[in-house]
Amino acid sequence: MAEKIFLCRSADMSNGTMRQVCPRGVDVELALYKVDGKFYVTDDLCTHGMVALTGGDIEGTTVYCPLHGGAFDVCTGKAIEKPCTTPLKTYEVVVESDDVYCLYDE
Ligand code: FES
């Protein structure tokens, strides 16, 4: 069953930014993105290699890996630029007042 995990306050992030979050009780690093006032959460580890996507760039809803330039859609996790082909795991986001949570399931 998914667990609701607090990530940050909405106002703490600007639009068009991303950050790595490592919540207590979660054994992988997550990537939190804010695009046009909406939040998205995926695994932070690129599915092509051992590198954090939050070290790369975000343009709109596309995150670019810093290592080989592969890319993913942060809304769906779909790999949209080679060499990435395996999708990223995504997590449902819940915003309550100013608090941003994700529903984490392993
Ligand atoms: S490690 Fe991310 S594209 Fe290769």
Backbone and ligand atoms as CSV (ligand in chain L), in Angstrom:
chain,resi,resn,atom,element,x,y,z
A,1,MET,N,N,0.836,-1.187,0.000
A,1,MET,CA,C,0.000,0.000,0.000
A,1,MET,C,C,0.880,1.250,0.000
A,2,ALA,N,N,0.468,2.248,-0.767
A,2,ALA,CA,C,1.270,3.467,-0.892
A,2,ALA,C,C,1.230,4.278,0.396
A,3,GLU,N,N,2.371,4.863,0.701
A,3,GLU,CA,C,2.491,5.684,1.909
A,3,GLU,C,C,2.610,7.150,1.495
A,4,LYS,N,N,1.931,8.036,2.185
A,4,LYS,CA,C,1.994,9.464,1.857
A,4,LYS,C,C,3.217,10.079,2.527
A,5,ILE,N,N,4.125,10.582,1.701
A,5,ILE,CA,C,5.409,11.079,2.197
A,5,ILE,C,C,5.500,12.588,1.947
A,6,PHE,N,N,5.808,13.340,2.998
A,6,PHE,CA,C,5.982,14.796,2.846
A,6,PHE,C,C,7.288,15.086,2.107
A,7,LEU,N,N,7.218,16.006,1.131
A,7,LEU,CA,C,8.412,16.334,0.351
A,7,LEU,C,C,8.905,17.759,0.583
A,8,CYS,N,N,8.004,18.719,0.515
A,8,CYS,CA,C,8.414,20.113,0.718
A,8,CYS,C,C,7.164,20.982,0.804
A,9,ARG,N,N,7.370,22.267,1.038
A,9,ARG,CA,C,6.270,23.224,0.940
A,9,ARG,C,C,6.263,23.769,-0.480
A,10,SER,N,N,5.091,23.962,-1.005
A,10,SER,CA,C,4.945,24.391,-2.396
A,10,SER,C,C,5.739,25.656,-2.693
A,11,ALA,N,N,5.686,26.608,-1.760
A,11,ALA,CA,C,6.333,27.895,-1.990
A,11,ALA,C,C,7.856,27.796,-1.951
A,12,ASP,N,N,8.379,26.666,-1.498
A,12,ASP,CA,C,9.835,26.519,-1.395
A,12,ASP,C,C,10.487,26.257,-2.749
A,13,MET,N,N,9.686,25.968,-3.779
A,13,MET,CA,C,10.276,25.701,-5.096
A,13,MET,C,C,9.721,26.661,-6.132
A,14,SER,N,N,10.591,27.113,-7.018
A,14,SER,CA,C,10.173,27.977,-8.118
A,14,SER,C,C,9.769,27.121,-9.304
A,15,ASN,N,N,8.943,27.685,-10.173
A,15,ASN,CA,C,8.582,26.990,-11.406
A,15,ASN,C,C,9.820,26.750,-12.260
A,16,GLY,N,N,9.824,25.598,-12.927
A,16,GLY,CA,C,10.932,25.288,-13.829
A,16,GLY,C,C,12.162,24.786,-13.113
A,17,THR,N,N,11.982,24.342,-11.854
A,17,THR,CA,C,13.132,23.833,-11.103
A,17,THR,C,C,12.884,22.391,-10.664
A,18,MET,N,N,13.953,21.756,-10.246
A,18,MET,CA,C,13.870,20.389,-9.737
A,18,MET,C,C,14.863,20.248,-8.598
A,19,ARG,N,N,14.619,19.269,-7.766
A,19,ARG,CA,C,15.549,19.002,-6.664
A,19,ARG,C,C,15.454,17.536,-6.274
A,20,GLN,N,N,16.564,17.057,-5.725
A,20,GLN,CA,C,16.560,15.698,-5.189
A,20,GLN,C,C,15.965,15.740,-3.794
A,21,VAL,N,N,15.108,14.770,-3.492
A,21,VAL,CA,C,14.570,14.649,-2.141
A,21,VAL,C,C,14.833,13.221,-1.658
A,22,CYS,N,N,15.209,13.142,-0.393
A,22,CYS,CA,C,15.535,11.846,0.215
A,22,CYS,C,C,14.715,11.715,1.492
A,23,PRO,N,N,13.411,11.492,1.385
A,23,PRO,CA,C,12.579,11.445,2.590
A,23,PRO,C,C,12.916,10.248,3.471
A,24,ARG,N,N,12.715,10.431,4.769
A,24,ARG,CA,C,12.927,9.337,5.709
A,24,ARG,C,C,11.975,8.187,5.368
A,25,GLY,N,N,12.490,6.975,5.397
A,25,GLY,CA,C,11.660,5.813,5.128
A,25,GLY,C,C,11.598,5.434,3.663
A,26,VAL,N,N,12.247,6.221,2.822
A,26,VAL,CA,C,12.275,5.919,1.385
A,26,VAL,C,C,13.706,5.525,1.037
A,27,ASP,N,N,13.871,4.380,0.386
A,27,ASP,CA,C,15.235,3.889,0.188
A,27,ASP,C,C,15.812,4.219,-1.182
A,28,VAL,N,N,15.142,5.076,-1.942
A,28,VAL,CA,C,15.740,5.590,-3.185
A,28,VAL,C,C,15.650,7.116,-3.156
A,29,GLU,N,N,16.538,7.758,-3.919
A,29,GLU,CA,C,16.443,9.210,-4.059
A,29,GLU,C,C,15.333,9.507,-5.063
A,30,LEU,N,N,14.529,10.496,-4.742
A,30,LEU,CA,C,13.448,10.908,-5.630
A,30,LEU,C,C,13.790,12.259,-6.252
A,31,ALA,N,N,13.231,12.501,-7.418
A,31,ALA,CA,C,13.377,13.805,-8.066
A,31,ALA,C,C,12.020,14.490,-8.036
A,32,LEU,N,N,12.015,15.716,-7.524
A,32,LEU,CA,C,10.785,16.514,-7.432
A,32,LEU,C,C,10.918,17.678,-8.409
A,33,TYR,N,N,9.918,17.836,-9.263
A,33,TYR,CA,C,9.936,18.878,-10.292
A,33,TYR,C,C,8.726,19.788,-10.088
A,34,LYS,N,N,8.898,21.084,-10.368
A,34,LYS,CA,C,7.766,22.005,-10.361
A,34,LYS,C,C,7.716,22.696,-11.724
A,35,VAL,N,N,6.627,22.453,-12.434
A,35,VAL,CA,C,6.467,23.000,-13.784
A,35,VAL,C,C,5.090,23.653,-13.863
A,36,ASP,N,N,5.065,24.944,-14.171
A,36,ASP,CA,C,3.804,25.685,-14.298
A,36,ASP,C,C,2.884,25.467,-13.091
A,37,GLY,N,N,3.480,25.462,-11.911
A,37,GLY,CA,C,2.702,25.354,-10.684
A,37,GLY,C,C,2.298,23.935,-10.310
A,38,LYS,N,N,2.643,22.974,-11.173
A,38,LYS,CA,C,2.311,21.573,-10.860
A,38,LYS,C,C,3.570,20.822,-10.452
A,39,PHE,N,N,3.380,19.850,-9.573
A,39,PHE,CA,C,4.511,19.055,-9.099
A,39,PHE,C,C,4.476,17.658,-9.710
A,40,TYR,N,N,5.665,17.128,-9.946
A,40,TYR,CA,C,5.824,15.767,-10.462
A,40,TYR,C,C,6.959,15.115,-9.677
A,41,VAL,N,N,6.858,13.807,-9.497
A,41,VAL,CA,C,7.902,13.072,-8.777
A,41,VAL,C,C,8.254,11.813,-9.567
A,42,THR,N,N,9.548,11.595,-9.712
A,42,THR,CA,C,10.042,10.361,-10.329
A,42,THR,C,C,11.219,9.851,-9.497
A,43,ASP,N,N,11.681,8.641,-9.821
A,43,ASP,CA,C,12.988,8.237,-9.305
A,43,ASP,C,C,14.019,9.221,-9.840
A,44,ASP,N,N,15.066,9.468,-9.063
A,44,ASP,CA,C,16.087,10.412,-9.524
A,44,ASP,C,C,17.162,9.719,-10.351
A,45,LEU,N,N,17.277,8.426,-10.204
A,45,LEU,CA,C,18.344,7.701,-10.899
A,45,LEU,C,C,17.958,7.464,-12.358
A,46,CYS,N,N,18.811,7.899,-13.262
A,46,CYS,CA,C,18.582,7.657,-14.690
A,46,CYS,C,C,18.510,6.154,-14.946
A,47,THR,N,N,17.613,5.744,-15.806
A,47,THR,CA,C,17.482,4.305,-16.079
A,47,THR,C,C,18.571,3.807,-17.022
A,48,HIS,N,N,19.399,4.721,-17.519
A,48,HIS,CA,C,20.488,4.307,-18.407
A,48,HIS,C,C,21.800,4.134,-17.660
A,49,GLY,N,N,21.937,4.734,-16.489
A,49,GLY,CA,C,23.204,4.647,-15.765
A,49,GLY,C,C,23.040,5.117,-14.343
A,50,MET,N,N,24.152,5.163,-13.638
A,50,MET,CA,C,24.108,5.478,-12.208
A,50,MET,C,C,24.360,6.966,-11.984
A,51,VAL,N,N,23.417,7.791,-12.421
A,51,VAL,CA,C,23.592,9.222,-12.256
A,51,VAL,C,C,22.240,9.857,-11.929
A,52,ALA,N,N,22.295,10.907,-11.113
A,52,ALA,CA,C,21.074,11.587,-10.691
A,52,ALA,C,C,20.612,12.561,-11.770
A,53,LEU,N,N,19.351,12.444,-12.148
A,53,LEU,CA,C,18.795,13.344,-13.161
A,53,LEU,C,C,18.743,14.780,-12.679
A,54,THR,N,N,18.617,14.974,-11.365
A,54,THR,CA,C,18.544,16.336,-10.842
A,54,THR,C,C,19.864,17.089,-11.019
A,55,GLY,N,N,20.915,16.391,-11.444
A,55,GLY,CA,C,22.165,17.075,-11.805
A,55,GLY,C,C,22.141,17.556,-13.244
A,56,GLY,N,N,21.065,17.263,-13.963
A,56,GLY,CA,C,20.951,17.663,-15.362
A,56,GLY,C,C,20.116,18.929,-15.508
A,57,ASP,N,N,19.365,18.989,-16.591
A,57,ASP,CA,C,18.570,20.192,-16.900
A,57,ASP,C,C,17.112,19.822,-17.061
A,58,ILE,N,N,16.256,20.805,-16.779
A,58,ILE,CA,C,14.833,20.608,-17.045
A,58,ILE,C,C,14.365,21.721,-17.980
A,59,GLU,N,N,13.642,21.307,-19.017
A,59,GLU,CA,C,13.042,22.263,-19.962
A,59,GLU,C,C,11.594,21.853,-20.121
A,60,GLY,N,N,10.686,22.693,-19.670
A,60,GLY,CA,C,9.276,22.306,-19.666
A,60,GLY,C,C,9.129,21.068,-18.807
A,61,THR,N,N,8.508,20.035,-19.358
A,61,THR,CA,C,8.345,18.792,-18.589
A,61,THR,C,C,9.355,17.734,-19.014
A,62,THR,N,N,10.445,18.167,-19.647
A,62,THR,CA,C,11.489,17.229,-20.058
A,62,THR,C,C,12.720,17.393,-19.185
A,63,VAL,N,N,13.190,16.275,-18.608
A,63,VAL,CA,C,14.423,16.314,-17.826
A,63,VAL,C,C,15.516,15.639,-18.652
A,64,TYR,N,N,16.666,16.312,-18.735
A,64,TYR,CA,C,17.803,15.813,-19.504
A,64,TYR,C,C,18.874,15.283,-18.563
A,65,CYS,N,N,19.305,14.073,-18.826
A,65,CYS,CA,C,20.353,13.450,-18.015
A,65,CYS,C,C,21.692,14.147,-18.254
A,66,PRO,N,N,22.455,14.395,-17.181
A,66,PRO,CA,C,23.724,15.093,-17.346
A,66,PRO,C,C,24.818,14.232,-17.974
A,67,LEU,N,N,24.616,12.906,-18.016
A,67,LEU,CA,C,25.725,12.059,-18.463
A,67,LEU,C,C,25.761,11.867,-19.982
A,68,HIS,N,N,24.677,11.390,-20.565
A,68,HIS,CA,C,24.674,11.127,-22.013
A,68,HIS,C,C,23.590,11.898,-22.745
A,69,GLY,N,N,22.885,12.777,-22.055
A,69,GLY,CA,C,21.893,13.609,-22.734
A,69,GLY,C,C,20.572,12.931,-23.032
A,70,GLY,N,N,20.362,11.734,-22.495
A,70,GLY,CA,C,19.050,11.105,-22.624
A,70,GLY,C,C,17.999,11.959,-21.918
A,71,ALA,N,N,16.726,11.691,-22.205
A,71,ALA,CA,C,15.692,12.551,-21.619
A,71,ALA,C,C,14.429,11.757,-21.321
A,72,PHE,N,N,13.675,12.305,-20.363
A,72,PHE,CA,C,12.415,11.697,-19.920
A,72,PHE,C,C,11.350,12.778,-19.797
A,73,ASP,N,N,10.104,12.364,-20.004
A,73,ASP,CA,C,8.964,13.219,-19.684
A,73,ASP,C,C,8.662,13.022,-18.201
A,74,VAL,N,N,8.737,14.088,-17.416
A,74,VAL,CA,C,8.563,13.935,-15.966
A,74,VAL,C,C,7.106,13.636,-15.590
A,75,CYS,N,N,6.158,13.909,-16.485
A,75,CYS,CA,C,4.743,13.631,-16.189
A,75,CYS,C,C,4.452,12.140,-16.255
A,76,THR,N,N,5.053,11.484,-17.245
A,76,THR,CA,C,4.736,10.074,-17.489
A,76,THR,C,C,5.896,9.141,-17.184
A,77,GLY,N,N,7.111,9.682,-17.104
A,77,GLY,CA,C,8.304,8.857,-16.933
A,77,GLY,C,C,8.819,8.274,-18.233
A,78,LYS,N,N,8.126,8.554,-19.323
A,78,LYS,CA,C,8.504,7.959,-20.610
A,78,LYS,C,C,9.881,8.453,-21.066
A,79,ALA,N,N,10.699,7.524,-21.556
A,79,ALA,CA,C,11.997,7.890,-22.132
A,79,ALA,C,C,11.746,8.499,-23.501
A,80,ILE,N,N,12.233,9.709,-23.725
A,80,ILE,CA,C,11.922,10.385,-24.990
A,80,ILE,C,C,13.163,10.748,-25.779
A,81,GLU,N,N,14.335,10.472,-25.236
A,81,GLU,CA,C,15.572,10.768,-25.976
A,81,GLU,C,C,16.559,9.652,-25.702
A,82,LYS,N,N,17.150,9.128,-26.772
A,82,LYS,CA,C,18.153,8.068,-26.609
A,82,LYS,C,C,19.411,8.661,-25.998
A,83,PRO,N,N,20.167,7.877,-25.263
A,83,PRO,CA,C,20.123,6.413,-25.205
A,83,PRO,C,C,19.114,5.844,-24.211
A,84,CYS,N,N,18.294,6.663,-23.579
A,84,CYS,CA,C,17.343,6.125,-22.605
A,84,CYS,C,C,16.181,5.440,-23.328
A,85,THR,N,N,15.835,4.266,-22.877
A,85,THR,CA,C,14.698,3.544,-23.453
A,85,THR,C,C,13.762,3.030,-22.360
A,86,THR,N,N,14.290,2.798,-21.163
A,86,THR,CA,C,13.471,2.292,-20.052
A,86,THR,C,C,12.828,3.466,-19.328
A,87,PRO,N,N,11.512,3.424,-19.116
A,87,PRO,CA,C,10.859,4.551,-18.447
A,87,PRO,C,C,11.290,4.720,-16.989
A,88,LEU,N,N,11.144,5.935,-16.513
A,88,LEU,CA,C,11.378,6.243,-15.102
A,88,LEU,C,C,10.133,5.898,-14.310
A,89,LYS,N,N,10.320,5.449,-13.092
A,89,LYS,CA,C,9.172,5.249,-12.212
A,89,LYS,C,C,8.638,6.620,-11.773
A,90,THR,N,N,7.333,6.784,-11.835
A,90,THR,CA,C,6.713,8.033,-11.384
A,90,THR,C,C,5.874,7.760,-10.143
A,91,TYR,N,N,5.593,8.817,-9.406
A,91,TYR,CA,C,4.818,8.707,-8.167
A,91,TYR,C,C,3.713,9.755,-8.190
A,92,GLU,N,N,2.564,9.382,-7.671
A,92,GLU,CA,C,1.449,10.318,-7.605
A,92,GLU,C,C,1.751,11.417,-6.585
A,93,VAL,N,N,1.407,12.637,-6.946
A,93,VAL,CA,C,1.653,13.780,-6.067
A,93,VAL,C,C,0.338,14.256,-5.460
A,94,VAL,N,N,0.383,14.598,-4.189
A,94,VAL,CA,C,-0.776,15.151,-3.493
A,94,VAL,C,C,-0.341,16.479,-2.881
A,95,VAL,N,N,-1.101,17.546,-3.158
A,95,VAL,CA,C,-0.810,18.839,-2.555
A,95,VAL,C,C,-1.966,19.188,-1.624
A,96,GLU,N,N,-1.648,19.430,-0.365
A,96,GLU,CA,C,-2.652,19.803,0.634
A,96,GLU,C,C,-2.212,21.111,1.263
A,97,SER,N,N,-3.041,22.144,1.117
A,97,SER,CA,C,-2.648,23.504,1.471
A,97,SER,C,C,-1.338,23.805,0.777
A,98,ASP,N,N,-0.300,24.060,1.551
A,98,ASP,CA,C,0.987,24.397,0.938
A,98,ASP,C,C,1.952,23.212,0.989
A,99,ASP,N,N,1.482,22.060,1.410
A,99,ASP,CA,C,2.374,20.915,1.593
A,99,ASP,C,C,2.297,19.950,0.407
A,100,VAL,N,N,3.477,19.529,-0.054
A,100,VAL,CA,C,3.566,18.640,-1.208
A,100,VAL,C,C,3.984,17.249,-0.724
A,101,TYR,N,N,3.213,16.252,-1.099
A,101,TYR,CA,C,3.477,14.864,-0.714
A,101,TYR,C,C,3.525,14.014,-1.976
A,102,CYS,N,N,4.146,12.841,-1.871
A,102,CYS,CA,C,3.957,11.848,-2.923
A,102,CYS,C,C,3.468,10.566,-2.273
A,103,LEU,N,N,2.784,9.774,-3.082
A,103,LEU,CA,C,2.344,8.462,-2.624
A,103,LEU,C,C,3.416,7.476,-3.029
A,104,TYR,N,N,4.155,7.011,-2.039
A,104,TYR,CA,C,5.320,6.171,-2.307
A,104,TYR,C,C,4.971,4.700,-2.139
A,105,ASP,N,N,5.222,3.945,-3.191
A,105,ASP,CA,C,5.124,2.491,-3.090
A,105,ASP,C,C,6.404,1.919,-3.679
A,106,GLU,N,N,6.974,0.949,-3.030
A,106,GLU,CA,C,8.298,0.452,-3.408
A,106,GLU,C,C,8.330,-0.259,-4.728
L,1,FES,S1,S,23.242,7.725,-17.675
L,1,FES,FE1,FE,21.533,8.961,-18.218
L,1,FES,S2,S,21.579,8.978,-20.394
L,1,FES,FE2,FE,23.224,7.675,-19.857
